Amino acid sequence: MKKLVVILLILPIIICSQTKPDKIIFREYTPGFYENEILRDIKNTEELINPRKPQRILKLDYSGKDLPNKFDLYKTYWHFKPISQGNAGTCWAFSTISFYESEIYRISGQQIKLSEIFIVYWEYVEKVKEYIRTKGNSLVDEGSESNAVTRILKQYGCVPAEEYTGLLNGRKYHDHSKMKEEIITFLKWVKESNCWNEEFVVNTVKSIMNYYLGEPPTEVMWKGKKYTPKQFVTEILKINPDDYVDILSYMQEPFYKKVIYDVPDNWWKSKDYYNVPLEEFIQSLRNAIENGYTLAIGGDVSEAGFDTKTQCATIPNFDIPPQFINDEARQFRFSNNTTTDDHGMHLVGYTDYKGERWYLVKDSSSGSRNNDPNSKEFGYYFMNENYIKLKIMYFTVHKDAVKNLLAKFTN
């Protein structure tokens, strides 16, 4: 018995000693795609734009690491090439629309580029209606969640990208900052004035958006025939929004129940998230991507191991050794706000590299674009599965991909 105790005590030390400690570096921030492409377009200037203040950022030192950060290493499923969301906090729309484009191709073989901004427009309308209903006690901002896209597709439909770009006056990139400021300023006046006339408020917000984005179409032409946006979804895209589910994993709500995802961007307090333990969360994600499904994912990207230089995302062992990533570690970070609801992306491929599972993630933010714009890697991240285990909170997928998991739910 004494020998057994000694062996058990020594074993963790042996395991830990076999892992090389990761190191921290402090990197000076340098202007990249955001300053040199997006802001130059928005400000209509050819001059280079530098950040206002020098910044030193704590990052994982990736030097000397063997990384699978090449597109061709991954088994991938069809998707349009990454596009930029510009200077707009609408990653949730870009990532989930990209996901639905892949679903349309998977189901019917059609390659149809959809309008993200059509979804953004009507989501603002829904936010404003809730703001009126709650007398100003509901969030109106740029952020939202993947299942907002599902809801808007069902309620308002969608249109091809060329029918509604939201880009006026020759702009290449979106900038919603002034539009958002005007909307929020107006809604502040509404609250202060106790002016809760829904028709007046919604129409005023629409007029603001029409000025900055253009007015969304009420019908579109497709192959010589007119369709409303809702008809376009049901008759042309041939997808049913009710076929899509959101899988969540955290301990603060019961497992195997549909629960609320308690973050500000879930402004309408959706309780349609299927909550499962981490082990089943990861296994379900694995099964889906291995069986031909892509996924919209959402979670935290404000991490030392989330790197815009290598475009890789891993969990450094100075944060937590991988063998200790579990439900408790995940919930601890969510509860103390070190895991936040930062960003939505589209998971489109996977590989097994040097004994570890990695995922190819299509991205709309500027951080994935600080490399050669002609390279295959432009607009992607390469995400280690441990990063998903600790920092990705939910994924959206077709219900057929997780039917065995859904069978365990009682509500």
C-alpha positions as CSV (number, residue, x, y, z in Angstrom):
1,M,0.0,0.0,0.0
2,K,2.8,2.4,0.8
3,K,4.5,1.8,-2.5
4,L,1.2,2.5,-4.3
5,V,0.7,5.8,-2.5
6,V,4.2,6.9,-3.5
7,I,3.6,6.0,-7.1
8,L,0.4,7.9,-7.2
9,L,2.1,11.0,-5.7
10,I,5.0,10.8,-8.1
11,L,2.9,10.2,-11.3
12,P,1.5,13.8,-11.6
13,I,5.1,15.2,-11.2
14,I,6.3,12.9,-14.0
15,I,3.4,13.9,-16.3
16,C,4.0,17.6,-15.7
17,S,7.8,17.3,-16.1
18,Q,7.3,15.9,-19.6
19,T,5.5,19.1,-20.7
20,K,7.7,22.0,-21.6
21,P,6.5,25.2,-19.9
22,D,5.1,27.8,-22.2
23,K,6.5,31.3,-22.0
24,I,5.1,34.8,-22.1
25,I,6.2,37.6,-24.4
26,F,5.1,41.3,-24.4
27,R,4.5,42.2,-28.0
28,E,4.4,45.8,-29.3
29,Y,1.2,46.4,-31.2
30,T,1.8,47.4,-34.8
31,P,-0.8,48.6,-37.3
32,G,-2.3,45.9,-39.4
33,F,-5.3,45.2,-41.6
34,Y,-7.6,47.2,-39.4
35,E,-5.6,50.4,-39.7
36,N,-4.2,50.0,-43.2
37,E,-7.3,48.7,-44.9
38,I,-10.5,49.2,-43.0
39,L,-9.8,52.6,-41.4
40,R,-8.2,54.0,-44.6
41,D,-11.3,53.1,-46.5
42,I,-13.6,54.5,-43.9
43,K,-11.7,57.7,-43.6
44,N,-11.2,57.9,-47.4
45,T,-7.5,58.4,-47.2
46,E,-4.4,56.9,-48.8
47,E,-2.3,57.7,-45.7
48,L,-1.3,55.0,-43.3
49,I,-3.1,55.2,-40.0
50,N,-1.2,54.5,-36.8
51,P,-2.8,53.5,-33.5
52,R,-3.3,56.4,-31.1
53,K,-1.1,55.0,-28.3
54,P,1.7,52.5,-28.2
55,Q,0.5,49.2,-26.7
56,R,2.3,46.2,-25.2
57,I,0.2,43.1,-25.3
58,L,0.8,39.9,-23.3
59,K,0.9,36.9,-25.6
60,L,2.0,33.3,-25.6
61,D,5.5,33.0,-27.2
62,Y,4.8,30.8,-30.2
63,S,8.5,30.9,-31.4
64,G,9.9,27.4,-32.0
65,K,6.5,25.7,-31.9
66,D,5.4,23.3,-34.7
67,L,2.0,24.6,-35.7
68,P,-0.6,23.4,-38.2
69,N,-1.3,26.8,-39.5
70,K,-1.6,26.0,-43.2
71,F,-5.0,25.7,-44.9
72,D,-4.0,22.6,-46.9
73,L,-3.4,20.5,-43.8
74,Y,-7.2,20.5,-43.0
75,K,-10.1,18.5,-44.3
76,T,-12.6,21.2,-45.2
77,Y,-16.2,21.6,-46.2
78,W,-17.6,24.0,-48.8
79,H,-17.8,27.7,-47.8
80,F,-17.4,31.0,-49.4
81,K,-14.0,32.7,-48.9
82,P,-13.8,34.8,-45.7
83,I,-15.0,38.4,-45.9
84,S,-14.4,41.2,-43.5
85,Q,-17.0,42.7,-41.2
86,G,-15.1,45.9,-41.3
87,N,-15.5,48.3,-38.4
88,A,-18.8,46.8,-37.2
89,G,-19.5,44.6,-34.2
90,T,-21.6,42.1,-36.2
91,C,-19.5,39.0,-36.1
92,W,-22.5,37.0,-35.0
93,A,-24.3,37.8,-38.4
94,F,-21.2,37.2,-40.6
95,S,-20.3,33.9,-39.0
96,T,-23.8,32.5,-38.9
97,I,-24.7,33.6,-42.4
98,S,-21.5,31.9,-43.5
99,F,-22.7,28.8,-41.7
100,Y,-26.1,28.9,-43.4
101,E,-24.4,29.4,-46.8
102,S,-22.6,26.1,-46.1
103,E,-25.8,24.5,-45.1
104,I,-27.5,25.6,-48.3
105,Y,-24.7,24.0,-50.2
106,R,-24.8,20.8,-48.1
107,I,-28.5,20.4,-48.5
108,S,-29.2,21.5,-52.1
109,G,-25.8,22.1,-53.8
110,Q,-26.4,25.8,-54.3
111,Q,-23.7,28.4,-53.9
112,I,-25.7,31.5,-52.9
113,K,-24.0,34.4,-51.1
114,L,-26.4,36.0,-48.6
115,S,-26.7,39.5,-47.2
116,E,-25.4,39.8,-43.6
117,I,-26.6,43.4,-43.3
118,F,-30.2,42.4,-44.1
119,I,-30.1,40.3,-40.9
120,V,-28.4,43.2,-39.0
121,Y,-31.0,45.7,-40.1
122,W,-34.0,43.7,-38.9
123,E,-32.2,42.6,-35.7
124,Y,-31.9,46.3,-34.8
125,V,-35.6,46.7,-35.4
126,E,-36.4,43.8,-33.0
127,K,-34.0,45.3,-30.4
128,V,-35.8,48.6,-30.6
129,K,-39.2,47.0,-30.2
130,E,-38.0,45.2,-27.1
131,Y,-36.5,48.5,-25.9
132,I,-40.0,50.1,-26.2
133,R,-41.8,47.1,-24.6
134,T,-39.4,47.2,-21.5
135,K,-39.5,51.0,-21.3
136,G,-35.8,51.3,-22.0
137,N,-34.6,48.3,-20.0
138,S,-33.2,46.2,-22.9
139,L,-29.9,46.4,-24.6
140,V,-29.6,48.0,-28.0
141,D,-26.1,47.6,-29.4
142,E,-24.2,45.9,-32.3
143,G,-23.8,42.5,-30.6
144,S,-26.1,39.5,-30.8
145,E,-26.0,35.7,-31.0
146,S,-26.1,33.0,-33.7
147,N,-29.7,32.0,-33.0
148,A,-30.7,35.6,-33.7
149,V,-29.9,34.9,-37.3
150,T,-32.1,31.8,-37.2
151,R,-34.9,33.9,-35.6
152,I,-34.6,36.7,-38.3
153,L,-34.5,34.2,-41.1
154,K,-37.8,32.8,-39.9
155,Q,-39.4,36.2,-39.2
156,Y,-38.1,38.4,-42.0
157,G,-36.3,36.0,-44.4
158,C,-33.1,36.9,-46.3
159,V,-31.9,38.2,-49.6
160,P,-28.8,37.6,-51.8
161,A,-25.8,39.7,-50.9
162,E,-25.9,41.7,-54.2
163,E,-29.4,42.8,-53.4
164,Y,-28.5,44.5,-50.1
165,T,-24.8,45.2,-49.4
166,G,-25.2,48.0,-46.8
167,L,-22.2,49.6,-48.4
168,L,-22.9,53.1,-49.8
169,N,-20.8,55.7,-51.6
170,G,-18.2,53.3,-52.9
171,R,-17.2,52.0,-49.5
172,K,-15.4,48.6,-49.3
173,Y,-15.8,48.0,-45.6
174,H,-18.6,48.5,-43.1
175,D,-18.6,51.1,-40.4
176,H,-21.6,51.3,-38.2
177,S,-20.2,53.5,-35.5
178,K,-22.0,56.7,-36.4
179,M,-25.2,54.9,-37.1
180,K,-25.1,53.2,-33.7
181,E,-24.3,56.5,-32.0
182,E,-27.3,58.2,-33.6
183,I,-29.6,55.3,-32.7
184,I,-28.5,55.2,-29.1
185,T,-28.7,59.0,-28.7
186,F,-32.2,58.9,-30.1
187,L,-33.3,56.1,-27.8
188,K,-31.8,58.0,-24.8
189,W,-34.1,60.9,-25.8
190,V,-37.1,58.5,-26.1
191,K,-36.5,57.3,-22.5
192,E,-35.9,60.7,-21.1
193,S,-39.0,62.0,-22.8
194,N,-41.1,59.0,-21.9
195,C,-42.1,58.7,-25.6
196,W,-43.0,55.0,-26.0
197,N,-44.9,55.2,-29.3
198,E,-43.5,52.0,-31.0
199,E,-44.4,53.1,-34.6
200,F,-42.8,56.5,-34.2
201,V,-39.7,55.1,-32.6
202,V,-39.2,52.2,-34.9
203,N,-39.8,54.3,-38.0
204,T,-37.2,56.9,-36.8
205,V,-34.6,54.2,-36.2
206,K,-35.3,52.7,-39.7
207,S,-34.8,56.2,-41.2
208,I,-31.4,56.4,-39.5
209,M,-30.4,52.9,-40.8
210,N,-31.7,53.7,-44.3
211,Y,-29.4,56.7,-44.4
212,Y,-26.3,54.7,-43.5
213,L,-27.1,51.3,-45.0
214,G,-29.8,51.9,-47.6
215,E,-33.4,50.6,-47.4
216,P,-33.6,46.8,-47.4
217,P,-35.6,45.3,-50.3
218,T,-39.1,43.9,-49.9
219,E,-38.8,41.7,-52.9
220,V,-35.9,40.3,-55.0
221,M,-35.5,38.9,-58.5
222,W,-34.1,35.4,-58.7
223,K,-33.8,33.7,-62.1
224,G,-36.5,35.8,-63.6
225,K,-39.1,35.5,-60.8
226,K,-39.9,37.8,-57.9
227,Y,-39.7,36.6,-54.3
228,T,-40.3,38.2,-50.9
229,P,-37.3,37.7,-48.5
230,K,-39.3,35.0,-46.6
231,Q,-40.2,33.2,-49.8
232,F,-36.6,33.4,-50.9
233,V,-35.6,31.4,-47.7
234,T,-38.3,28.8,-48.0
235,E,-38.5,28.3,-51.8
236,I,-35.0,29.0,-53.0
237,L,-32.6,28.4,-50.1
238,K,-34.7,25.4,-49.0
239,I,-33.6,25.6,-45.4
240,N,-35.9,25.3,-42.3
241,P,-34.8,27.5,-39.4
242,D,-36.5,25.2,-37.0
243,D,-34.0,22.5,-38.0
244,Y,-31.1,24.3,-36.2
245,V,-30.1,24.0,-32.6
246,D,-27.7,25.7,-30.2
247,I,-25.5,23.5,-27.9
248,L,-24.2,25.1,-24.8
249,S,-22.0,23.9,-22.0
250,Y,-21.8,25.5,-18.5
251,M,-22.5,24.4,-15.0
252,Q,-24.6,27.3,-13.7
253,E,-27.7,25.8,-15.4
254,P,-28.9,22.1,-15.3
255,F,-27.5,19.7,-17.8
256,Y,-29.8,18.1,-20.3
257,K,-32.2,21.0,-20.1
258,K,-32.9,23.9,-22.5
259,V,-31.6,26.9,-20.6
260,I,-30.8,30.6,-21.0
261,Y,-27.3,31.7,-22.1
262,D,-26.7,34.4,-19.6
263,V,-24.8,37.0,-21.5
264,P,-25.6,40.6,-22.6
265,D,-25.8,39.9,-26.3
266,N,-28.6,37.4,-25.6
267,W,-30.7,40.5,-25.2
268,W,-34.0,38.7,-25.8
269,K,-33.2,36.2,-23.0
270,S,-33.4,33.1,-25.3
271,K,-33.8,29.9,-23.3
272,D,-33.4,27.7,-26.3
273,Y,-29.8,26.5,-25.6
274,Y,-29.3,22.8,-25.0
275,N,-27.0,22.6,-22.1
276,V,-24.6,19.6,-21.9
277,P,-21.5,18.5,-20.0
278,L,-18.2,19.5,-21.6
279,E,-17.3,15.9,-22.6
280,E,-20.5,15.6,-24.6
281,F,-20.1,19.1,-26.0
282,I,-16.7,18.3,-27.5
283,Q,-17.7,14.8,-28.6
284,S,-20.8,16.2,-30.4
285,L,-18.8,18.9,-32.1
286,R,-16.3,16.3,-33.2
287,N,-19.0,14.0,-34.5
288,A,-20.6,16.9,-36.5
289,I,-17.5,18.0,-38.3
290,E,-16.4,14.5,-39.0
291,N,-19.8,13.7,-40.6
292,G,-19.9,16.6,-43.0
293,Y,-21.5,19.4,-40.9
294,T,-20.0,22.8,-40.3
295,L,-20.8,24.8,-37.2
296,A,-21.2,28.4,-36.1
297,I,-19.3,28.9,-32.8
298,G,-19.2,31.6,-30.2
299,G,-16.9,32.4,-27.2
300,D,-13.9,34.2,-25.9
301,V,-11.0,35.3,-28.1
302,S,-9.3,37.7,-25.7
303,E,-6.6,35.3,-24.6
304,A,-2.8,35.2,-24.6
305,G,-2.9,32.0,-26.7
306,F,-5.2,33.6,-29.4
307,D,-2.6,34.9,-31.7
308,T,-3.0,37.1,-34.8
309,K,0.6,36.5,-36.0
310,T,0.5,32.7,-36.3
311,Q,-3.3,32.8,-36.5
312,C,-3.3,30.0,-34.0
313,A,-5.4,29.6,-30.8
314,T,-4.2,27.4,-28.0
315,I,-4.4,27.3,-24.2
316,P,-0.9,28.0,-22.7
317,N,0.0,25.7,-19.8
318,F,0.9,28.7,-17.7
319,D,-2.9,29.3,-17.8
320,I,-4.0,25.7,-17.2
321,P,-2.4,22.4,-18.2
322,P,-4.6,20.6,-20.8
323,Q,-5.3,17.6,-18.6
324,F,-7.1,19.9,-16.1
325,I,-9.5,21.5,-18.5
326,N,-12.9,20.3,-17.3
327,D,-16.4,21.6,-16.5
328,E,-15.2,23.3,-13.4
329,A,-12.3,25.1,-15.0
330,R,-14.7,26.3,-17.8
331,Q,-17.4,27.5,-15.4
332,F,-14.8,29.2,-13.1
333,R,-13.7,31.4,-16.0
334,F,-17.2,32.2,-17.1
335,S,-18.2,33.1,-13.5
336,N,-15.3,35.4,-12.9
337,N,-15.6,37.1,-16.3
338,T,-12.3,35.9,-17.7
339,T,-14.3,34.0,-20.3
340,T,-16.6,36.4,-22.0
341,D,-18.9,36.3,-25.1
342,D,-16.5,38.0,-27.5
343,H,-16.8,36.7,-31.0
344,G,-18.6,34.5,-33.4
345,M,-16.8,32.4,-36.1
346,H,-17.5,29.5,-38.5
347,L,-15.9,26.2,-38.0
348,V,-15.3,24.7,-41.5
349,G,-12.6,22.0,-41.1
350,Y,-10.4,19.8,-39.0
351,T,-7.1,17.9,-38.8
352,D,-5.2,15.6,-36.4
353,Y,-1.7,17.0,-36.1
354,K,1.0,15.5,-33.9
355,G,-1.6,13.7,-31.8
356,E,-3.8,16.7,-31.3
357,R,-7.1,17.7,-32.9
358,W,-7.1,21.2,-34.5
359,Y,-10.0,23.0,-36.3
360,L,-10.0,25.4,-39.2
361,V,-12.1,28.5,-38.3
362,K,-13.3,31.0,-40.9
363,D,-13.3,34.5,-39.4
364,S,-14.6,38.0,-40.3
365,S,-12.5,40.1,-37.9
366,S,-9.4,42.0,-38.9
367,G,-7.0,39.9,-36.7
368,S,-7.0,37.0,-39.1
369,R,-6.0,39.3,-42.0
370,N,-2.6,40.4,-41.0
371,N,-0.9,38.1,-43.5
372,D,-0.6,37.9,-47.3
373,P,-4.1,38.6,-48.7
374,N,-3.4,36.2,-51.6
375,S,-2.6,33.3,-49.3
376,K,-5.0,30.5,-48.6
377,E,-4.7,31.3,-44.9
378,F,-6.1,34.9,-45.2
379,G,-9.2,35.2,-43.0
380,Y,-8.8,32.0,-41.0
381,Y,-7.7,30.9,-37.5
382,F,-6.3,27.5,-36.6
383,M,-7.8,26.4,-33.2
384,N,-6.6,23.7,-31.0
385,E,-9.3,21.6,-29.4
386,N,-8.2,22.6,-25.9
387,Y,-9.1,26.1,-26.8
388,I,-12.6,25.1,-27.7
389,K,-12.9,23.0,-24.5
390,L,-12.0,26.0,-22.3
391,K,-13.2,29.1,-24.2
392,I,-15.8,28.3,-26.8
393,M,-19.2,28.4,-25.1
394,Y,-21.7,27.2,-27.7
395,F,-22.1,26.1,-31.2
396,T,-25.0,26.1,-33.7
397,V,-25.6,23.1,-35.9
398,H,-28.2,21.2,-37.8
399,K,-30.3,19.0,-35.5
400,D,-29.5,15.8,-37.4
401,A,-25.8,16.2,-36.5
402,V,-26.6,15.9,-32.8
403,K,-29.8,13.8,-32.8
404,N,-28.4,11.3,-30.3
405,L,-27.5,14.1,-27.9
406,L,-31.0,15.8,-28.3
407,A,-32.6,12.5,-27.4
408,K,-31.3,12.9,-23.8
409,F,-33.3,16.0,-23.2
410,T,-36.6,16.0,-21.3
411,N,-37.8,19.5,-22.3
